[in-house]
Amino acid sequence: MARVLLAVRILAQDPDTDLDALSNELREKLPQGFKLLSISREAVAFGLESLVAWFSVPEEEGVTEKLESYLTSINGVGEFNVEAMSRTSE
């Protein structure tokens, strides 16, 4: 079954949000079938940082809505944007 790799930039809701705690919560609440491959910090501007998370998700209908639901359910997530997408086989 094919899978899709997604790079998602995640901005915190508040500049004072603890990004380490946010990263941990992202790992703990993964939907079934999702894999968090890596997560890193990247500078945005003026000392602000974002998280860039790489997910492997099943290639199936409705998976983007599932990703959106998952991210909006995480406390502290402000905005997010899918920056890269690629199909892969497993």
C-alpha positions as CSV (number, residue, x, y, z in Angstrom):
1,M,0.0,0.0,0.0
2,A,1.3,3.4,-0.9
3,R,1.9,6.1,1.7
4,V,2.2,9.9,1.5
5,L,5.0,11.9,3.1
6,L,4.0,15.3,4.3
7,A,6.2,18.2,5.6
8,V,4.0,20.4,7.7
9,R,5.1,23.8,9.1
10,I,3.4,24.4,12.5
11,L,3.3,27.8,14.1
12,A,2.4,28.1,17.8
13,Q,-0.7,29.9,18.9
14,D,1.3,32.1,21.2
15,P,4.9,33.3,21.0
16,D,5.5,32.0,24.6
17,T,4.3,28.4,23.8
18,D,6.8,25.8,24.8
19,L,7.8,24.1,21.5
20,D,9.2,21.1,23.3
21,A,5.9,20.4,25.0
22,L,4.1,21.0,21.7
23,S,6.4,18.5,20.0
24,N,5.7,15.9,22.7
25,E,1.9,16.4,22.4
26,L,2.2,15.9,18.6
27,R,3.9,12.6,19.2
28,E,1.5,11.4,21.8
29,K,-1.8,12.1,19.9
30,L,-1.0,10.6,16.5
31,P,-4.1,9.2,14.7
32,Q,-4.1,5.5,13.8
33,G,-2.0,4.9,10.6
34,F,0.0,8.2,11.0
35,K,3.8,8.1,11.7
36,L,5.8,11.1,12.8
37,L,9.1,10.6,11.1
38,S,10.9,13.7,12.4
39,I,10.3,17.1,13.9
40,S,12.6,20.1,14.0
41,R,12.7,23.8,14.8
42,E,13.2,26.5,12.2
43,A,13.6,30.2,12.7
44,V,10.8,32.3,11.3
45,A,11.6,35.9,12.2
46,F,12.5,38.1,15.1
47,G,13.4,35.2,17.4
48,L,10.3,33.3,16.6
49,E,10.5,29.6,15.7
50,S,8.2,27.1,14.0
51,L,8.1,23.4,14.0
52,V,8.6,21.4,10.8
53,A,7.1,17.9,11.2
54,W,7.4,15.1,8.6
55,F,4.5,12.7,8.6
56,S,4.0,9.4,6.8
57,V,0.2,8.9,6.3
58,P,-1.8,6.3,4.4
59,E,-2.7,7.1,0.9
60,E,-6.5,7.1,1.3
61,E,-9.4,9.4,0.7
62,G,-10.0,11.9,3.6
63,V,-6.5,11.8,5.0
64,T,-5.9,15.5,4.7
65,E,-9.1,16.2,6.7
66,K,-7.8,13.7,9.3
67,L,-4.5,15.6,9.4
68,E,-6.3,18.9,9.8
69,S,-8.5,17.6,12.6
70,Y,-5.5,16.1,14.4
71,L,-3.5,19.3,14.2
72,T,-6.4,21.6,15.3
73,S,-7.0,19.3,18.3
74,I,-3.5,19.9,19.7
75,N,-3.4,22.6,22.3
76,G,-1.0,25.4,21.3
77,V,-1.1,24.8,17.5
78,G,-1.9,28.1,15.8
79,E,-1.4,27.9,12.1
80,F,0.0,25.1,9.9
81,N,0.8,24.7,6.3
82,V,1.7,21.6,4.2
83,E,5.0,22.6,2.6
84,A,5.9,19.4,0.8
85,M,4.1,16.2,-0.3
86,S,5.4,13.1,-1.9
87,R,4.1,9.6,-2.6
88,T,6.1,6.6,-1.5
89,S,5.7,2.9,-1.3
90,E,6.1,1.0,2.0
